Amino acid sequence: MTENIKVIKFGDIASSLGTRNLASKLREDVLLDLETRDKIFFDFSGVEVVTNSFANEYFGKLIEIVTVEKFKEKFAFTNVNDFIQRVLISSF
């Protein structure tokens, strides 16, 4: 049995992810895939900057909606540089 995965390529959206408005729209999209996908990967290749506002709106609120346990089970991060990693950690 193959896993039903999705890769969200943030670099295809922008090299700089900055606004709460963008994060909110993108978060709604990922919520639509939540029940139909076994795993969702957040791929940050090509992304240079993620603001605290974007990370909080997208990931912080996503965790509030799905719970920490389900977040750890369903989601994974790839191609995250040190700067983005620090911003992401601060958003949780």
C-alpha positions in Angstrom: 0.0 0.0 0.0 1.4 3.4 -1.0 1.1 6.4 1.1 -1.2 9.2 -0.1 1.1 12.2 0.3 1.1 15.8 -0.8 4.1 18.2 -1.0 3.4 21.9 -0.5 6.2 23.7 -2.3 6.3 27.1 -0.7 9.1 28.2 -3.1 6.6 27.9 -5.9 4.4 30.5 -4.1 7.1 33.0 -3.3 10.7 33.3 -2.1 9.5 35.5 0.8 6.4 34.5 2.8 5.3 37.4 4.8 1.7 38.3 5.3 -1.0 36.9 7.6 -3.5 37.2 4.7 -1.4 34.8 2.5 -0.9 32.4 5.3 -4.6 32.3 6.1 -5.5 31.5 2.5 -2.8 28.8 2.3 -3.8 27.3 5.6 -7.4 26.9 4.4 -6.1 24.9 1.4 -4.1 22.5 3.5 -7.1 21.9 5.8 -9.0 20.6 2.7 -6.4 17.9 2.3 -6.1 16.9 5.9 -8.5 14.0 5.9 -7.7 12.7 2.4 -3.9 12.6 2.8 -1.7 10.3 4.9 1.1 12.8 5.1 1.7 16.4 4.0 5.2 17.8 3.5 6.0 21.5 3.8 8.9 22.0 1.3 10.8 25.3 1.8 13.3 24.9 -1.1 13.5 28.3 -2.8 12.2 30.2 0.2 14.6 32.7 1.7 12.4 34.5 4.2 9.4 33.5 6.4 8.1 36.2 8.8 6.9 35.5 12.3 3.5 36.8 11.2 3.2 34.3 8.4 4.5 31.4 10.5 2.2 32.2 13.4 -0.9 32.5 11.2 -0.2 29.4 9.2 1.5 26.9 11.5 0.6 28.3 14.9 -3.1 28.4 14.1 -2.9 25.0 12.2 -1.7 23.4 15.3 -4.5 24.9 17.3 -7.0 23.5 14.8 -5.6 20.0 14.4 -3.9 19.4 17.8 -0.1 18.9 18.3 -0.5 15.1 18.1 -2.2 15.1 14.8 0.2 17.8 13.5 3.2 15.5 14.3 1.5 12.6 12.7 0.3 14.3 9.5 3.0 16.9 8.7 6.7 17.1 8.0 9.1 19.8 7.0 11.8 19.6 4.3 14.5 21.9 2.9 14.3 24.3 5.9 17.3 26.6 6.4 18.4 27.7 9.9 16.7 31.1 9.7 13.3 29.6 8.7 13.7 26.8 11.3 14.1 29.4 14.1 11.0 31.3 12.8 9.0 28.1 12.6 9.9 27.0 16.1 8.9 30.4 17.5 5.5 30.1 15.9 4.5 27.0 17.9 
